[in-house]
Amino acid sequence: MGVGTVTRAVFLDRDGVLNRAVVREGKPYPPASAASVELVDGAVDCMARLKAAGFLLLVVTNQPDVARGTQSAAELNAINDVLRAALPLDAFFICPHDSGDACDCRKPKPGLILQGAAAHGVNLAMSFVIGDRWRDMDAARAAGVRGVWFDYGYAERGPSEPPAATVKSLCEAVDWILSQETSR
């Protein structure tokens, strides 16, 4: 990066944002295996647009099924490998803990976002989080990043405070982010 270059990122939740979440009883879950990963509509084109605009694409994802013993770390990595092969993602930051583990990386705490920012020299004030759960939006706010929320109507509470934008698709989120860049 040259002198004066600002590193901007889009921090992306994984399940429900990049790939379809499995919804049971109104709650989202990760795919069971790499073979069952299905990208959300427009993921390839929308991620390419963000990359072309100069954004780093950093995945920040809670994966408590590892701690719960319902998904192996190997399967988690295989799912991430499918996404890595299909999309121009720069890095993954994963919290494999459950709520009771009291870690600083499990969203809604901002640890994963802060780790990604530190590892890549990201200017948080010029960055965004795209997520589909209240935890993503609360983590964005705690990290000082603008949150873009997919409100899928899950059977859980919403964000503590309104996000910067509420959208219905990944491409709508990308359109909004890029419009923020051109309106500055």
C-alpha positions in Angstrom: 0.0 0.0 0.0 1.3 3.4 -0.9 1.7 6.4 1.4 -1.7 7.8 2.3 -3.6 4.7 1.3 -6.4 3.9 3.7 -7.3 0.2 4.2 -11.1 -0.3 4.2 -12.8 -3.6 4.9 -16.2 -5.2 4.7 -16.5 -7.6 7.6 -18.9 -10.3 6.6 -20.8 -12.8 8.8 -20.8 -16.2 7.1 -24.0 -18.1 7.5 -27.0 -16.2 6.1 -24.7 -13.6 4.5 -22.3 -15.5 2.2 -24.0 -18.9 2.3 -27.6 -19.8 3.0 -28.3 -20.5 6.7 -30.3 -23.5 7.7 -33.3 -22.1 9.5 -35.0 -24.4 12.1 -37.8 -23.1 14.4 -37.0 -19.5 13.3 -33.2 -19.7 14.2 -30.3 -19.8 11.8 -27.7 -22.6 11.8 -24.7 -23.3 9.6 -24.8 -25.9 6.9 -24.0 -29.4 8.1 -21.2 -30.1 5.7 -19.2 -28.6 2.9 -21.3 -30.5 0.4 -24.4 -28.7 1.6 -23.0 -25.1 1.2 -25.2 -23.0 -1.0 -24.0 -19.4 -1.8 -26.6 -16.7 -1.4 -27.9 -15.1 -4.6 -25.4 -12.8 -6.2 -22.5 -13.6 -3.8 -19.8 -14.0 -6.5 -20.7 -10.8 -8.4 -21.3 -8.7 -5.3 -18.0 -9.7 -3.6 -16.2 -9.0 -6.9 -17.7 -5.5 -6.9 -16.5 -4.8 -3.3 -13.0 -6.1 -4.2 -12.9 -3.9 -7.3 -13.8 -0.9 -5.1 -10.7 -1.6 -3.0 -12.3 -3.3 0.1 -10.7 -6.1 2.0 -13.2 -8.9 2.6 -12.9 -10.3 6.1 -15.2 -13.0 7.4 -16.1 -12.7 11.1 -18.2 -15.6 12.2 -19.4 -17.2 15.4 -19.3 -21.0 15.1 -20.3 -22.3 18.5 -21.3 -25.8 17.1 -17.6 -26.6 17.4 -17.6 -26.0 21.2 -21.0 -27.8 21.4 -19.6 -30.9 19.6 -22.2 -30.8 16.8 -19.7 -29.8 14.1 -16.0 -30.7 13.9 -13.3 -28.2 13.3 -12.4 -30.1 10.2 -15.9 -29.7 8.8 -15.9 -26.0 9.8 -12.7 -25.6 7.8 -14.1 -27.5 4.8 -17.1 -25.2 4.7 -14.7 -22.2 4.8 -12.6 -23.7 2.0 -15.7 -23.9 -0.2 -16.4 -20.2 0.4 -12.7 -19.4 -0.1 -12.7 -21.2 -3.5 -15.8 -19.4 -4.7 -15.4 -15.9 -3.4 -12.5 -13.4 -3.3 -12.3 -13.4 0.6 -9.1 -12.2 2.2 -9.3 -13.9 5.6 -11.5 -15.7 8.1 -11.7 -14.8 11.8 -13.6 -17.5 13.7 -15.0 -17.8 17.2 -15.4 -21.5 17.9 -16.7 -20.8 21.5 -20.1 -21.1 23.1 -21.8 -18.3 25.0 -20.7 -19.6 28.4 -17.0 -19.6 27.4 -16.7 -15.8 28.2 -14.3 -15.2 25.3 -13.7 -11.7 23.8 -14.2 -13.0 20.3 -17.8 -14.1 20.4 -20.1 -11.6 18.8 -21.8 -9.3 20.1 -18.3 -8.5 21.5 -16.2 -6.8 18.9 -13.1 -9.1 19.3 -13.2 -10.7 15.8 -13.6 -7.3 14.1 -10.8 -5.9 16.1 -8.6 -8.9 15.3 -9.2 -8.5 11.6 -8.6 -4.7 11.7 -5.3 -5.2 13.6 -4.1 -8.0 11.3 -4.8 -6.0 8.2 -4.3 -2.3 9.3 -8.0 -1.5 8.7 -9.5 1.9 9.3 -12.7 0.9 11.2 -14.4 4.3 10.6 -14.3 3.7 6.9 -15.4 0.1 7.1 -18.6 -1.9 7.3 -20.1 -5.1 8.8 -22.7 -7.1 6.9 -24.7 -9.5 9.1 -28.0 -11.2 9.6 -28.2 -11.3 13.4 -28.4 -8.8 16.2 -25.0 -10.0 17.4 -23.4 -8.8 14.2 -24.9 -5.4 14.5 -24.0 -5.0 18.1 -20.5 -6.1 17.4 -20.3 -3.5 14.6 -21.4 -0.7 16.9 -19.0 -1.8 19.6 -16.1 -1.7 17.1 -17.1 1.6 15.6 -18.1 0.2 12.2 -21.2 0.9 10.2 -23.6 -2.1 10.3 -25.7 -3.3 7.4 -28.3 -5.8 8.6 -30.3 -8.4 6.7 -33.5 -8.6 8.6 -34.6 -12.2 7.9 -37.2 -12.1 10.7 -35.5 -14.7 12.8 -37.1 -15.7 16.1 -34.8 -13.6 18.2 -34.4 -10.0 19.2 -33.1 -7.3 16.9 -30.0 -5.1 17.3 -29.7 -2.9 20.4 -29.7 0.2 18.2 -30.7 0.7 14.6 -28.0 -0.3 12.1 -26.8 2.1 9.5 -28.9 0.2 6.9 -31.4 -2.6 6.7 -31.4 -4.6 3.5 -33.0 -7.7 2.0 -30.1 -9.2 0.0 -26.3 -9.2 -0.2 -26.4 -7.3 -3.4 -28.6 -4.6 -1.8 -26.0 -4.4 1.0 -23.2 -4.0 -1.5 -25.2 -1.3 -3.4 -25.7 0.6 -0.2 -22.0 0.4 0.8 -20.9 1.5 -2.6 -23.4 4.4 -2.5 -21.8 5.6 0.8 -18.4 5.7 -0.9 -19.7 7.8 -3.8 -21.6 10.2 -1.6 -18.6 11.2 0.4 
